């Protein structure tokens, strides 16, 4: 009887440890540094970082501009690679929606500045 109970206990612990693993809930596949281009009504480059838990942050640098025209990027990448973020320029009080999808080594998406009727696309790759 002790042997059966012991096997049951070991099986239960193994099952619980597998089912409680957080690896499947973390977007660690996308972790790392990324960079690319932005096109449309704003043209330039961007660079950013995705952390193990999916936090995304970076910078957009428009072509032929001064540093006060740069944007910060912040958002979240989920375990499926979907990004929801914003581009913000605090000097001018501008917030632009920046959404897309990350794959293992590439990413792409769209950006929309509703207040000004501006929009475009972005793409990039993992460093």
C-alpha positions in Angstrom: 0.0 0.0 0.0 2.9 2.4 0.8 4.4 1.7 -2.6 1.1 2.6 -4.4 0.7 5.8 -2.3 4.3 6.7 -3.0 3.8 6.3 -6.8 0.6 8.3 -6.7 2.4 11.1 -4.8 5.3 11.2 -7.2 2.9 11.2 -10.2 0.8 14.0 -8.7 3.8 16.2 -8.0 5.2 15.6 -11.5 1.8 16.5 -13.1 1.4 19.6 -11.0 4.9 20.8 -11.7 4.4 20.4 -15.5 1.0 22.1 -15.6 2.1 25.0 -13.4 5.1 25.8 -15.5 5.2 29.5 -16.6 7.4 28.9 -19.7 4.3 28.6 -22.0 3.0 31.9 -20.7 6.1 34.0 -21.4 7.1 35.5 -24.7 10.7 34.6 -24.2 11.1 33.6 -27.9 11.0 37.3 -28.7 13.4 38.4 -26.0 16.3 40.5 -27.2 17.2 43.6 -29.2 15.4 44.5 -32.4 15.7 47.3 -35.0 14.2 48.3 -38.2 12.5 51.0 -40.3 9.4 53.0 -40.1 7.7 54.3 -43.2 4.6 56.3 -44.2 3.9 59.9 -43.1 6.8 59.5 -40.7 10.0 57.9 -42.1 12.9 56.8 -40.0 14.4 54.0 -38.0 13.5 52.3 -34.7 15.3 50.1 -32.2 13.9 48.3 -29.1 14.2 45.6 -26.6 11.8 42.8 -25.6 12.3 41.4 -22.1 11.5 37.8 -21.0 8.1 38.8 -19.7 7.3 40.7 -22.9 7.9 44.3 -21.9 8.8 46.2 -25.0 10.7 49.6 -25.0 12.7 51.5 -27.5 13.1 54.6 -29.7 11.9 55.9 -33.0 14.2 58.4 -34.8 12.6 60.2 -37.7 14.9 60.9 -40.7 16.3 64.4 -41.0 15.1 65.6 -37.6 16.4 67.0 -34.4 16.4 65.0 -31.1 13.2 66.8 -29.9 11.3 65.0 -32.7 12.3 61.5 -31.4 9.7 59.1 -30.0 9.9 56.6 -27.2 8.3 53.2 -27.7 6.6 51.2 -24.9 4.3 48.3 -24.8 3.8 44.6 -24.5 4.5 41.5 -26.7 2.4 38.5 -25.7 3.3 34.8 -26.0 1.9 34.7 -29.6 4.1 37.6 -30.7 1.4 40.2 -30.8 2.6 43.7 -30.0 0.5 46.6 -28.6 2.5 49.7 -28.0 2.6 53.5 -28.3 5.1 55.9 -29.8 5.3 59.0 -27.6 6.9 62.4 -28.0 6.6 64.3 -24.8 8.0 67.6 -26.3 4.9 67.9 -28.5 2.5 65.8 -26.5 2.0 63.2 -29.3 1.0 59.6 -28.8 0.8 57.2 -31.8 -0.6 53.7 -31.8 2.1 51.2 -32.8 0.9 47.6 -33.2 2.2 44.5 -35.0 3.5 41.0 -34.7 6.9 39.4 -33.8 8.1 36.2 -35.3 11.3 34.4 -34.2 13.6 36.7 -36.1 11.4 39.3 -37.9 8.6 41.7 -37.0 6.3 44.1 -38.7 3.1 46.1 -38.2 1.4 49.4 -38.6 1.3 52.8 -36.8 -1.6 55.3 -36.7 -1.7 58.9 -35.5 -5.5 59.4 -35.4 -5.3 63.0 -34.3 -3.4 64.1 -37.4 -4.7 61.5 -39.9 -1.2 60.1 -40.3 -0.3 56.4 -40.7 2.3 54.0 -41.9 4.1 50.7 -41.6 7.1 49.4 -39.7 9.3 46.3 -39.9 12.4 44.9 -38.3 14.6 42.1 -37.3 16.2 40.6 -34.3 19.9 41.5 -33.7 
